[in-house]
Amino acid sequence: MHLKKVLWATAILGLLICGFIAYQIYSAIFSPNTKFNNEEAFVYISSDASLSDVKNSLEPLVKDLSTFEAVAERKGYVTNIKGGKFAIRKGMNNNEIINSLRSNNIPVKVSFNNQESLPLLAGRIAEQIEADSVSLLKAFNDTAFLKESGFDDDTKLGMYLPNTYELFWNTNAQGFRGRMLKEYNRYWNEDRLQKAKQLNLSPAKVIALAAIVQKETAKADERPRVAGVYLNRIRRGMLLQADPTVIYAIKKETGNFDTIIKRVLYRDLEMDSPYNTYKYKGVPPGPIAMPDISSVEAVLNPEKHDYLYFVVDVSNFGYHMFAKSLAQHNRNKVHYIRWLDSKKVLR
């Protein structure tokens, strides 16, 4: 009789212990384990992250890291950590958190405007995805890639079209570069290629001319008119004589692209550079900056007119005065020169 009681007591104790263990396991897996108040929080996991890195990212968001780690080991997540941006919803349990980290990589919006150079573009993109600016710049300048893709040192900036794109946060430098090439090729569809052909310009030359238009006017509604001026000059075999190309030539020659030049001097026009459109006919070898899509479209869809000249309109800043003859242009130019002199703009 005594033995039966002992056996029963042992069995009951065993059941209680098993029940407690089962409860602990159930709680570790299925009990809510978040501690933030918002409906959703986001974590960024690097591509080479360890479990320790993941725990550091989760530390502000979860109540109990030890139960998370135990479930992560049980589910095999420890040996299959993936990089990306992931959402953790309020009230998630460890099982749901791990499932989200394993398979719910969320795309991010990556935006850039008309950057002046590839180093500046690399810095801008590095703020938005995992790839750092050094690896991005190296990918941008990869000579094998440029040759294979039809670009060179002069035209490479033109491959990147300012816009907002959706990518995964853990996109590497080569992945970003490849996506931009894909977007470039998508942009140059048959319709746009035909328009460029009618202008006797390649896509690279369209973008190089668009960069000049971009620099000449910040007003999107004026860009088709400015583009029309330069296309008229090209058709007549005239020099483009665009001041922004001279400024670029000076910066390229000195290697100092941070230099601020407010006024082009007559001596600057003598600089021997293929980018100096006061000395060399036609469109420069490559873009002097990264043009907006609006500037590219302005070149492809220019305003039809007979204007050959333009100068800053000091009575309506941001816009320009246009002229069909050199005599009219010189009269318009007088007002601009007087304004520069009144402001003592020497350089």
LOKE-86998 format. One record per residue (C-alpha): residue number from 1; residue in one letter; chain; x, y, z. Coordinates in Angstrom, 3 decimals. Layout:
BEGIN
{torza NUM; A; A; {X; Y; Z}};
...
This chain:
BEGIN
{torza 1; M; A; {0.000; 0.000; 0.000}};
{torza 2; H; A; {2.829; 2.360; 0.901}};
{torza 3; L; A; {4.591; 1.541; -2.370}};
{torza 4; K; A; {1.482; 2.419; -4.380}};
{torza 5; K; A; {1.299; 5.828; -2.702}};
{torza 6; V; A; {4.926; 6.462; -3.497}};
{torza 7; L; A; {4.383; 5.459; -7.118}};
{torza 8; W; A; {1.294; 7.626; -7.413}};
{torza 9; A; A; {3.071; 10.569; -5.821}};
{torza 10; T; A; {6.032; 10.089; -8.151}};
{torza 11; A; A; {3.760; 9.889; -11.173}};
{torza 12; I; A; {1.859; 13.012; -10.186}};
{torza 13; L; A; {5.103; 14.868; -9.515}};
{torza 14; G; A; {6.413; 13.753; -12.891}};
{torza 15; L; A; {3.262; 14.967; -14.592}};
{torza 16; L; A; {3.534; 18.280; -12.823}};
{torza 17; I; A; {7.162; 18.637; -13.840}};
{torza 18; C; A; {6.365; 17.686; -17.431}};
{torza 19; G; A; {3.442; 20.062; -17.423}};
{torza 20; F; A; {5.624; 22.849; -16.090}};
{torza 21; I; A; {8.284; 22.177; -18.718}};
{torza 22; A; A; {5.656; 22.026; -21.439}};
{torza 23; Y; A; {4.200; 25.288; -20.225}};
{torza 24; Q; A; {7.641; 26.884; -20.225}};
{torza 25; I; A; {8.279; 25.687; -23.770}};
{torza 26; Y; A; {4.836; 26.833; -24.906}};
{torza 27; S; A; {5.338; 30.219; -23.258}};
{torza 28; A; A; {8.784; 30.612; -24.816}};
{torza 29; I; A; {7.388; 29.904; -28.247}};
{torza 30; F; A; {3.872; 31.322; -28.225}};
{torza 31; S; A; {3.649; 34.002; -25.497}};
{torza 32; P; A; {3.863; 37.648; -26.639}};
{torza 33; N; A; {7.452; 38.869; -26.328}};
{torza 34; T; A; {7.438; 42.522; -27.438}};
{torza 35; K; A; {7.795; 45.600; -25.261}};
{torza 36; F; A; {7.212; 48.572; -27.580}};
{torza 37; N; A; {4.012; 50.621; -27.734}};
{torza 38; N; A; {3.745; 51.303; -31.470}};
{torza 39; E; A; {1.815; 48.883; -33.638}};
{torza 40; E; A; {4.972; 48.020; -35.558}};
{torza 41; A; A; {8.730; 48.388; -35.248}};
{torza 42; F; A; {11.511; 47.724; -37.756}};
{torza 43; V; A; {14.922; 46.117; -37.446}};
{torza 44; Y; A; {17.799; 46.189; -39.920}};
{torza 45; I; A; {19.895; 43.026; -40.020}};
{torza 46; S; A; {23.203; 43.162; -41.915}};
{torza 47; S; A; {24.064; 40.438; -44.403}};
{torza 48; D; A; {26.929; 39.121; -42.243}};
{torza 49; A; A; {25.079; 39.405; -38.922}};
{torza 50; S; A; {25.621; 36.896; -36.121}};
{torza 51; L; A; {23.004; 35.886; -33.558}};
{torza 52; S; A; {24.641; 38.354; -31.192}};
{torza 53; D; A; {24.094; 41.148; -33.738}};
{torza 54; V; A; {20.457; 40.141; -34.153}};
{torza 55; K; A; {19.954; 40.149; -30.383}};
{torza 56; N; A; {21.499; 43.621; -30.142}};
{torza 57; S; A; {19.047; 44.864; -32.776}};
{torza 58; L; A; {16.108; 43.259; -30.979}};
{torza 59; E; A; {17.120; 44.242; -27.444}};
{torza 60; P; A; {15.031; 47.471; -27.379}};
{torza 61; L; A; {12.008; 45.631; -28.785}};
{torza 62; V; A; {11.640; 42.271; -26.996}};
{torza 63; K; A; {11.026; 41.442; -23.338}};
{torza 64; D; A; {13.096; 38.277; -23.035}};
{torza 65; L; A; {16.107; 37.692; -25.283}};
{torza 66; S; A; {16.922; 34.345; -23.676}};
{torza 67; T; A; {13.627; 32.774; -24.761}};
{torza 68; F; A; {14.059; 34.296; -28.207}};
{torza 69; E; A; {17.513; 32.716; -28.476}};
{torza 70; A; A; {16.209; 29.321; -27.315}};
{torza 71; V; A; {13.458; 29.322; -29.942}};
{torza 72; A; A; {15.869; 30.636; -32.605}};
{torza 73; E; A; {18.163; 27.667; -31.967}};
{torza 74; R; A; {15.266; 25.202; -32.014}};
{torza 75; K; A; {13.971; 26.563; -35.342}};
{torza 76; G; A; {17.416; 26.609; -36.968}};
{torza 77; Y; A; {17.447; 30.389; -37.418}};
{torza 78; V; A; {20.881; 30.676; -35.786}};
{torza 79; T; A; {22.540; 29.076; -38.820}};
{torza 80; N; A; {20.305; 30.759; -41.398}};
{torza 81; I; A; {20.343; 34.472; -40.540}};
{torza 82; K; A; {19.369; 36.699; -43.479}};
{torza 83; G; A; {20.002; 40.391; -43.986}};
{torza 84; G; A; {17.331; 42.981; -44.649}};
{torza 85; K; A; {14.684; 45.216; -43.132}};
{torza 86; F; A; {12.089; 43.356; -41.088}};
{torza 87; A; A; {8.876; 44.313; -39.302}};
{torza 88; I; A; {8.062; 43.251; -35.747}};
{torza 89; R; A; {4.414; 43.774; -34.830}};
{torza 90; K; A; {3.236; 44.544; -31.332}};
{torza 91; G; A; {2.302; 41.365; -29.424}};
{torza 92; M; A; {4.305; 38.974; -31.613}};
{torza 93; N; A; {5.630; 35.829; -29.965}};
{torza 94; N; A; {9.103; 34.398; -30.525}};
{torza 95; N; A; {7.861; 32.004; -33.175}};
{torza 96; E; A; {6.280; 34.840; -35.160}};
{torza 97; I; A; {9.307; 37.096; -34.706}};
{torza 98; I; A; {11.643; 34.434; -36.083}};
{torza 99; N; A; {9.296; 33.671; -38.977}};
{torza 100; S; A; {9.275; 37.380; -39.846}};
{torza 101; L; A; {13.073; 37.632; -39.655}};
{torza 102; R; A; {13.406; 34.574; -41.807}};
{torza 103; S; A; {11.087; 35.369; -44.697}};
{torza 104; N; A; {9.571; 38.869; -44.605}};
{torza 105; N; A; {12.319; 41.124; -45.968}};
{torza 106; I; A; {10.631; 44.498; -46.627}};
{torza 107; P; A; {11.665; 46.692; -49.600}};
{torza 108; V; A; {12.765; 50.265; -48.929}};
{torza 109; K; A; {12.343; 53.420; -51.017}};
{torza 110; V; A; {15.692; 54.622; -52.374}};
{torza 111; S; A; {15.739; 58.152; -53.790}};
{torza 112; F; A; {18.367; 60.402; -55.318}};
{torza 113; N; A; {18.183; 63.677; -57.198}};
{torza 114; N; A; {20.615; 65.201; -59.688}};
{torza 115; Q; A; {23.897; 64.481; -57.903}};
{torza 116; E; A; {26.914; 66.345; -59.229}};
{torza 117; S; A; {29.253; 63.350; -59.272}};
{torza 118; L; A; {29.505; 59.614; -58.632}};
{torza 119; P; A; {31.166; 60.110; -55.202}};
{torza 120; L; A; {28.190; 62.230; -54.146}};
{torza 121; L; A; {25.798; 59.613; -55.519}};
{torza 122; A; A; {27.626; 56.877; -53.615}};
{torza 123; G; A; {27.312; 58.854; -50.394}};
{torza 124; R; A; {23.608; 59.480; -50.968}};
{torza 125; I; A; {22.823; 55.822; -51.666}};
{torza 126; A; A; {24.931; 54.581; -48.742}};
{torza 127; E; A; {22.573; 56.471; -46.422}};
{torza 128; Q; A; {19.653; 54.362; -47.643}};
{torza 129; I; A; {20.893; 50.771; -48.155}};
{torza 130; E; A; {23.412; 48.446; -46.557}};
{torza 131; A; A; {26.175; 48.976; -49.138}};
{torza 132; D; A; {28.767; 51.553; -48.050}};
{torza 133; S; A; {29.971; 54.438; -50.204}};
{torza 134; V; A; {33.400; 52.884; -50.833}};
{torza 135; S; A; {31.979; 49.665; -52.295}};
{torza 136; L; A; {29.394; 51.637; -54.285}};
{torza 137; L; A; {31.972; 53.951; -55.826}};
{torza 138; K; A; {34.189; 50.990; -56.683}};
{torza 139; A; A; {31.253; 49.323; -58.444}};
{torza 140; F; A; {30.377; 52.550; -60.303}};
{torza 141; N; A; {33.941; 52.855; -61.636}};
{torza 142; D; A; {34.469; 49.196; -62.531}};
{torza 143; T; A; {36.026; 49.425; -66.000}};
{torza 144; A; A; {34.971; 45.898; -67.013}};
{torza 145; F; A; {31.348; 46.655; -66.142}};
{torza 146; L; A; {31.455; 50.010; -67.952}};
{torza 147; K; A; {32.865; 48.474; -71.111}};
{torza 148; E; A; {30.363; 45.613; -71.074}};
{torza 149; S; A; {27.472; 48.032; -70.538}};
{torza 150; G; A; {28.493; 50.533; -73.213}};
{torza 151; F; A; {29.735; 53.328; -70.943}};
{torza 152; D; A; {33.114; 54.937; -70.361}};
{torza 153; D; A; {34.742; 57.312; -67.907}};
{torza 154; D; A; {33.008; 60.319; -69.488}};
{torza 155; T; A; {29.507; 58.867; -69.845}};
{torza 156; K; A; {29.222; 56.687; -66.711}};
{torza 157; L; A; {27.353; 59.311; -64.648}};
{torza 158; G; A; {24.564; 59.304; -67.226}};
{torza 159; M; A; {23.586; 55.732; -66.394}};
{torza 160; Y; A; {21.942; 56.850; -63.147}};
{torza 161; L; A; {18.503; 58.379; -63.631}};
{torza 162; P; A; {17.265; 60.421; -60.637}};
{torza 163; N; A; {14.078; 58.927; -59.242}};
{torza 164; T; A; {12.671; 56.879; -56.368}};
{torza 165; Y; A; {13.209; 53.138; -56.588}};
{torza 166; E; A; {12.114; 50.194; -54.476}};
{torza 167; L; A; {14.957; 47.897; -53.396}};
{torza 168; F; A; {15.767; 45.600; -50.509}};
{torza 169; W; A; {17.811; 47.326; -47.802}};
{torza 170; N; A; {20.484; 44.605; -47.963}};
{torza 171; T; A; {21.157; 45.268; -51.661}};
{torza 172; N; A; {24.921; 45.288; -52.261}};
{torza 173; A; A; {26.875; 47.669; -54.492}};
{torza 174; Q; A; {26.761; 45.411; -57.555}};
{torza 175; G; A; {23.059; 44.818; -57.015}};
{torza 176; F; A; {22.325; 48.543; -56.925}};
{torza 177; R; A; {24.464; 49.187; -59.991}};
{torza 178; G; A; {22.740; 46.368; -61.879}};
{torza 179; R; A; {19.320; 47.710; -60.967}};
{torza 180; M; A; {20.243; 51.175; -62.242}};
{torza 181; L; A; {21.440; 49.723; -65.548}};
{torza 182; K; A; {18.139; 47.867; -65.850}};
{torza 183; E; A; {16.206; 51.105; -65.184}};
{torza 184; Y; A; {18.358; 52.965; -67.725}};
{torza 185; N; A; {17.659; 50.366; -70.412}};
{torza 186; R; A; {13.958; 50.387; -69.524}};
{torza 187; Y; A; {13.837; 54.171; -69.853}};
{torza 188; W; A; {15.367; 54.061; -73.322}};
{torza 189; N; A; {12.419; 52.376; -74.965}};
{torza 190; E; A; {11.766; 52.369; -78.711}};
{torza 191; D; A; {9.859; 55.661; -78.610}};
{torza 192; R; A; {12.684; 57.555; -76.886}};
{torza 193; L; A; {15.362; 55.903; -79.015}};
{torza 194; Q; A; {13.466; 57.024; -82.111}};
{torza 195; K; A; {13.227; 60.601; -80.823}};
{torza 196; A; A; {16.961; 60.639; -80.132}};
{torza 197; K; A; {17.642; 59.292; -83.621}};
{torza 198; Q; A; {15.556; 62.070; -85.156}};
{torza 199; L; A; {17.778; 64.553; -83.308}};
{torza 200; N; A; {20.892; 62.759; -84.603}};
{torza 201; L; A; {21.918; 62.118; -81.001}};
{torza 202; S; A; {22.729; 58.924; -79.130}};
{torza 203; P; A; {21.141; 58.360; -75.713}};
{torza 204; A; A; {24.477; 59.283; -74.123}};
{torza 205; K; A; {24.562; 62.570; -76.072}};
{torza 206; V; A; {20.946; 63.307; -75.138}};
{torza 207; I; A; {21.847; 62.942; -71.474}};
{torza 208; A; A; {25.000; 65.054; -71.891}};
{torza 209; L; A; {22.943; 67.828; -73.501}};
{torza 210; A; A; {20.242; 67.437; -70.845}};
{torza 211; A; A; {22.897; 68.037; -68.175}};
{torza 212; I; A; {23.668; 71.403; -69.779}};
{torza 213; V; A; {19.965; 72.267; -69.895}};
{torza 214; Q; A; {19.717; 71.228; -66.229}};
{torza 215; K; A; {22.534; 73.590; -65.290}};
{torza 216; E; A; {21.211; 76.476; -67.369}};
{torza 217; T; A; {17.751; 76.626; -65.818}};
{torza 218; A; A; {16.172; 75.379; -62.617}};
{torza 219; K; A; {12.712; 75.988; -64.072}};
{torza 220; A; A; {11.291; 72.749; -65.468}};
{torza 221; D; A; {8.787; 74.644; -67.625}};
{torza 222; E; A; {11.622; 76.549; -69.323}};
{torza 223; R; A; {13.807; 73.530; -70.097}};
{torza 224; P; A; {12.149; 72.581; -73.417}};
{torza 225; R; A; {12.809; 76.130; -74.659}};
{torza 226; V; A; {16.459; 76.066; -73.546}};
{torza 227; A; A; {16.873; 72.636; -75.115}};
{torza 228; G; A; {15.430; 74.060; -78.335}};
{torza 229; V; A; {18.100; 76.771; -78.377}};
{torza 230; Y; A; {20.942; 74.270; -78.167}};
{torza 231; L; A; {19.401; 71.965; -80.755}};
{torza 232; N; A; {18.995; 74.942; -83.098}};
{torza 233; R; A; {22.691; 75.718; -82.651}};
{torza 234; I; A; {23.679; 72.120; -83.336}};
{torza 235; R; A; {21.623; 72.066; -86.531}};
{torza 236; R; A; {23.301; 75.276; -87.717}};
{torza 237; G; A; {26.782; 74.023; -86.867}};
{torza 238; M; A; {27.241; 76.703; -84.204}};
{torza 239; L; A; {29.180; 76.324; -80.977}};
{torza 240; L; A; {26.934; 75.605; -78.000}};
{torza 241; Q; A; {28.797; 78.249; -75.928}};
{torza 242; A; A; {27.312; 77.035; -72.653}};
{torza 243; D; A; {28.888; 78.624; -69.566}};
{torza 244; P; A; {28.204; 75.577; -67.332}};
{torza 245; T; A; {30.483; 73.468; -69.541}};
{torza 246; V; A; {33.319; 75.936; -69.001}};
{torza 247; I; A; {32.755; 75.839; -65.257}};
{torza 248; Y; A; {32.866; 72.049; -65.382}};
{torza 249; A; A; {36.055; 72.125; -67.462}};
{torza 250; I; A; {37.704; 74.349; -64.845}};
{torza 251; K; A; {36.682; 72.031; -62.020}};
{torza 252; K; A; {37.787; 68.944; -63.944}};
{torza 253; E; A; {41.136; 70.545; -64.738}};
{torza 254; T; A; {41.781; 71.547; -61.109}};
{torza 255; G; A; {40.228; 68.420; -59.620}};
{torza 256; N; A; {38.282; 70.627; -57.206}};
{torza 257; F; A; {34.586; 70.060; -57.806}};
{torza 258; D; A; {33.659; 72.015; -54.648}};
{torza 259; T; A; {34.795; 75.283; -56.194}};
{torza 260; I; A; {31.991; 77.840; -56.502}};
{torza 261; I; A; {32.224; 79.850; -59.732}};
{torza 262; K; A; {29.544; 82.509; -60.132}};
{torza 263; R; A; {30.923; 84.257; -63.188}};
{torza 264; V; A; {32.725; 82.925; -66.256}};
{torza 265; L; A; {35.544; 85.244; -67.379}};
{torza 266; Y; A; {36.755; 85.770; -70.941}};
{torza 267; R; A; {40.055; 84.057; -70.150}};
{torza 268; D; A; {38.144; 80.961; -69.052}};
{torza 269; L; A; {36.716; 80.602; -72.541}};
{torza 270; E; A; {40.210; 79.809; -73.863}};
{torza 271; M; A; {40.635; 76.677; -71.749}};
{torza 272; D; A; {41.589; 73.745; -73.948}};
{torza 273; S; A; {39.137; 71.083; -72.834}};
{torza 274; P; A; {36.703; 68.931; -74.830}};
{torza 275; Y; A; {34.099; 70.120; -72.318}};
{torza 276; N; A; {34.649; 73.769; -73.285}};
{torza 277; T; A; {31.801; 74.351; -75.707}};
{torza 278; Y; A; {33.238; 77.771; -76.578}};
{torza 279; K; A; {36.136; 75.978; -78.316}};
{torza 280; Y; A; {34.720; 72.638; -79.423}};
{torza 281; K; A; {31.576; 72.072; -81.469}};
{torza 282; G; A; {28.845; 69.664; -80.558}};
{torza 283; V; A; {27.809; 68.016; -77.315}};
{torza 284; P; A; {30.576; 67.360; -74.750}};
{torza 285; P; A; {31.936; 63.813; -74.262}};
{torza 286; G; A; {29.719; 63.229; -71.240}};
{torza 287; P; A; {27.328; 64.881; -68.789}};
{torza 288; I; A; {28.663; 67.733; -66.672}};
{torza 289; A; A; {26.156; 66.731; -63.974}};
{torza 290; M; A; {23.338; 64.240; -63.455}};
{torza 291; P; A; {20.240; 65.641; -65.202}};
{torza 292; D; A; {16.676; 65.229; -63.977}};
{torza 293; I; A; {14.286; 63.196; -66.084}};
{torza 294; S; A; {12.559; 66.502; -66.894}};
{torza 295; S; A; {15.757; 67.781; -68.529}};
{torza 296; V; A; {16.185; 64.583; -70.559}};
{torza 297; E; A; {12.564; 64.807; -71.664}};
{torza 298; A; A; {13.094; 68.459; -72.577}};
{torza 299; V; A; {15.824; 67.459; -75.014}};
{torza 300; L; A; {13.731; 64.647; -76.466}};
{torza 301; N; A; {10.680; 66.909; -76.723}};
{torza 302; P; A; {12.108; 70.412; -77.303}};
{torza 303; E; A; {10.097; 73.527; -77.930}};
{torza 304; K; A; {10.169; 74.412; -81.617}};
{torza 305; H; A; {11.280; 78.001; -82.149}};
{torza 306; D; A; {13.962; 80.110; -83.842}};
{torza 307; Y; A; {15.829; 81.269; -80.747}};
{torza 308; L; A; {19.604; 80.958; -80.770}};
{torza 309; Y; A; {20.573; 82.884; -77.644}};
{torza 310; F; A; {19.451; 83.444; -74.068}};
{torza 311; V; A; {20.645; 85.261; -70.984}};
{torza 312; V; A; {19.447; 85.593; -67.379}};
{torza 313; D; A; {16.361; 87.782; -67.005}};
{torza 314; V; A; {17.256; 90.061; -64.087}};
{torza 315; S; A; {13.642; 91.250; -63.909}};
{torza 316; N; A; {12.373; 87.685; -63.438}};
{torza 317; F; A; {15.079; 85.641; -61.760}};
{torza 318; G; A; {15.090; 81.968; -62.528}};
{torza 319; Y; A; {14.018; 82.592; -66.097}};
{torza 320; H; A; {15.810; 83.889; -69.178}};
{torza 321; M; A; {15.427; 86.361; -72.031}};
{torza 322; F; A; {15.637; 84.687; -75.447}};
{torza 323; A; A; {16.793; 86.162; -78.727}};
{torza 324; K; A; {16.805; 85.121; -82.392}};
{torza 325; S; A; {19.689; 87.394; -83.382}};
{torza 326; L; A; {23.061; 88.197; -81.875}};
{torza 327; A; A; {22.220; 91.911; -81.881}};
{torza 328; Q; A; {19.115; 91.314; -79.764}};
{torza 329; H; A; {21.063; 88.997; -77.490}};
{torza 330; N; A; {23.773; 91.578; -76.902}};
{torza 331; R; A; {21.126; 94.133; -75.930}};
{torza 332; N; A; {19.627; 91.635; -73.480}};
{torza 333; K; A; {23.067; 90.766; -72.173}};
{torza 334; V; A; {23.819; 94.366; -71.192}};
{torza 335; H; A; {21.215; 94.214; -68.430}};
{torza 336; Y; A; {22.740; 91.041; -67.013}};
{torza 337; I; A; {26.317; 92.393; -67.087}};
{torza 338; R; A; {25.213; 95.583; -65.323}};
{torza 339; W; A; {23.493; 93.504; -62.666}};
{torza 340; L; A; {26.630; 91.380; -62.103}};
{torza 341; D; A; {28.759; 94.490; -61.829}};
{torza 342; S; A; {26.313; 96.102; -59.397}};
{torza 343; K; A; {26.564; 93.027; -57.176}};
{torza 344; K; A; {30.367; 93.017; -57.536}};
{torza 345; V; A; {30.321; 89.413; -58.757}};
{torza 346; L; A; {33.915; 88.973; -59.931}};
{torza 347; R; A; {34.113; 85.165; -60.021}};
